[in-house]
């Protein structure tokens, strides 16, 4: 408990004599231009943090951070630390990517600070050396293939521990939150403000629980329910997918003259499931490779964007009947971003920018393997709620698929966490506090579903939530101006939350 107490100490004591984290708080940063081709004001540095906060005098790792300074020294309020989600996504490029989405007043008041979380990108990255098949995060359940699924999950866990076992147990959300507090101290700030997207909302909520007096203005975009970390989240996607699918069948039926999928929601539903059955018999010709019914089902996130997904379904239906080869995915997936496999996604803009932001060859690892390693380190290491018995996953996959045919088995099937080593660690964080925060949420978000965001709101009693009615896709602030923009801007610039939870039109 000594290190936990140290990590929670007041700012005045953080760098005091005898504090085990003093050496980290007193670092002098060497800022340099991140990228010769990037903005001159976009600076990068490395911060040392302990690999194990239980042994702060032991092995140290690098944390890559970046910043764009506030536009006005006179109006400067502090730092706005940012995380793009994942887990496993780099955030070093976020200041450049998020800057255009913020008002001039916000940019005047805040240093925009990005970072690659521990184990990610340029922050002492890890890898499991997985094959492309082993990097796929969701697999459909089939009785005849379950033994193969179990073997794959066991292999992923074994590979990760063999290749990164000395680090893996320390790549957790709680330790990343501690890293954020070291960054705060190194930057000389009493408090930090924060923008977190998708998984970044959970990271932000954990920080508010661990360091409530250090949290200033926290914006959580597309929030996850902390009570579901993490198997509950995997299974929770299925319920949200069914709601979005039902909405889509009604939307497409109302436009039968355009798309020809059926004049009623029931007819549209039947047309889709007939397509799935046909594709399972004979995969549908598509660019990049033929698609089985299970492969089409795995794109369940597409149904959150009704106008984008419908032409894709029509094209697949035509290709299955002998027509032209279909595109490999709907336009929705081009706009969505990917965090945990084909169905789940996060933060594409930041990821694209990060690839060119001050990359150092010495830190280079395969990005997909890096992401997969961090995903499982966090999902499996944050909590011990994953069943150890493979048969439990089989039963849950059968049960969930019966209840949620579109994606129930994909969310409930066995994962590497079933075989993850029980390294000494901490329990999952129970988020339950009164810290101020602003949650912004699309009604039709396939990854951070509305129900999940409402769970985050229940956990953060001092927060307010703005729901974008009819809003589609994963991300509100990151998608550009919306009806929530004025409230986000007001909160960041003044600290004032709306008087109550709000719903606004898209």
FENPEKA-V31780 format. One record per residue. N is the residue number from 1. BURIAL is + if it has 9 or more other ideal C-beta (glycine too) atoms within 8 Angstrom, else -. Layout:
N,BURIAL
N,BURIAL
This chain:
1,-
2,-
3,+
4,-
5,-
6,+
7,+
8,-
9,+
10,-
11,-
12,-
13,-
14,+
15,+
16,-
17,-
18,-
19,+
20,-
21,+
22,+
23,-
24,+
25,+
26,-
27,+
28,-
29,+
30,-
31,-
32,-
33,+
34,+
35,+
36,-
37,-
38,+
39,-
40,-
41,-
42,+
43,+
44,+
45,+
46,+
47,+
48,+
49,+
50,+
51,+
52,+
53,+
54,-
55,+
56,+
57,-
58,-
59,-
60,-
61,+
62,+
63,+
64,+
65,+
66,+
67,+
68,+
69,-
70,+
71,-
72,-
73,-
74,-
75,+
76,+
77,-
78,+
79,+
80,+
81,+
82,+
83,+
84,+
85,+
86,+
87,+
88,+
89,+
90,+
91,+
92,+
93,+
94,+
95,+
96,+
97,+
98,+
99,+
100,-
101,-
102,+
103,-
104,-
105,-
106,+
107,+
108,+
109,+
110,+
111,+
112,+
113,+
114,+
115,+
116,+
117,+
118,+
119,+
120,+
121,+
122,+
123,+
124,+
125,+
126,+
127,+
128,+
129,-
130,+
131,-
132,-
133,-
134,+
135,+
136,+
137,+
138,+
139,-
140,+
141,+
142,-
143,-
144,-
145,-
146,+
147,-
148,-
149,+
150,+
151,-
152,+
153,+
154,+
155,+
156,+
157,+
158,+
159,+
160,+
161,+
162,-
163,+
164,+
165,+
166,-
167,+
168,+
169,+
170,+
171,+
172,+
173,+
174,+
175,+
176,+
177,+
178,+
179,+
180,+
181,+
182,+
183,+
184,+
185,+
186,+
187,+
188,-
189,+
190,-
191,+
192,+
193,+
194,+
195,+
196,+
197,+
198,+
199,+
200,+
201,+
202,+
203,+
204,+
205,+
206,+
207,+
208,+
209,+
210,+
211,+
212,+
213,-
214,+
215,+
216,+
217,+
218,+
219,+
220,+
221,+
222,+
223,+
224,+
225,+
226,+
227,-
228,+
229,+
230,+
231,+
232,+
233,+
234,+
235,+
236,+
237,+
238,+
239,+
240,+
241,+
242,+
243,+
244,+
245,+
246,+
247,+
248,+
249,+
250,+
251,+
252,+
253,+
254,-
255,+
256,+
257,-
258,-
259,+
260,-
261,+
262,+
263,-
264,-
265,+
266,-
267,+
268,+
269,+
270,+
271,+
272,+
273,+
274,-
275,+
276,+
277,+
278,+
279,+
280,-
281,-
282,-
283,-
284,+
285,-
286,+
287,-
288,-
289,-
290,-
291,+
292,+
293,+
294,-
295,+
296,+
297,+
298,+
299,+
300,+
301,+
302,+
303,+
304,+
305,+
306,+
307,-
308,+
309,+
310,+
311,+
312,+
313,+
314,+
315,+
316,+
317,+
318,+
319,+
320,+
321,-
322,-
323,-
324,-
325,-
326,+
327,-
328,-
329,+
330,+
331,+
332,+
333,+
334,-
335,-
336,+
337,+
338,+
339,+
340,+
341,+
342,+
343,+
344,+
345,+
346,+
347,+
348,+
349,+
350,+
351,+
352,-
353,+
354,+
355,+
356,+
357,+
358,+
359,+
360,-
361,-
362,-
363,+
364,-
365,+
366,-
367,-
368,-
369,+
370,+
371,+
372,+
373,+
374,+
375,+
376,+
377,+
378,+
379,+
380,+
381,+
382,+
383,+
384,-
385,-
386,+
387,-
388,-
389,-
390,+
391,-
392,-
393,+
394,+
395,-
396,+
397,+
398,+
399,+
400,+
401,+
402,-
403,-
404,+
405,-
406,+
407,+
408,+
409,+
410,+
411,+
412,+
413,+
414,+
415,+
416,+
417,+
418,+
419,-
420,+
421,-
422,-
423,-
424,-
425,-
426,-
427,-
428,+
429,+
430,-
431,+
432,-
433,+
434,-
435,+
436,+
437,+
438,+
439,+
440,+
441,+
442,+
443,+
444,+
445,+
446,+
447,+
448,+
449,+
450,+
451,+
452,+
453,+
454,+
455,+
456,+
457,+
458,-
459,+
460,+
461,-
462,-
463,+
464,+
465,+
466,+
467,+
468,+
469,+
470,-
471,+
472,+
473,+
474,+
475,+
476,+
477,+
478,+
479,-
480,-
481,-
482,+
483,-
484,+
485,+
486,-
487,+
488,+
489,+
490,+
491,+
492,+
493,+
494,-
495,-
496,-
497,+
498,+
499,-
500,-
501,+
502,+
503,-
504,+
505,-
506,+
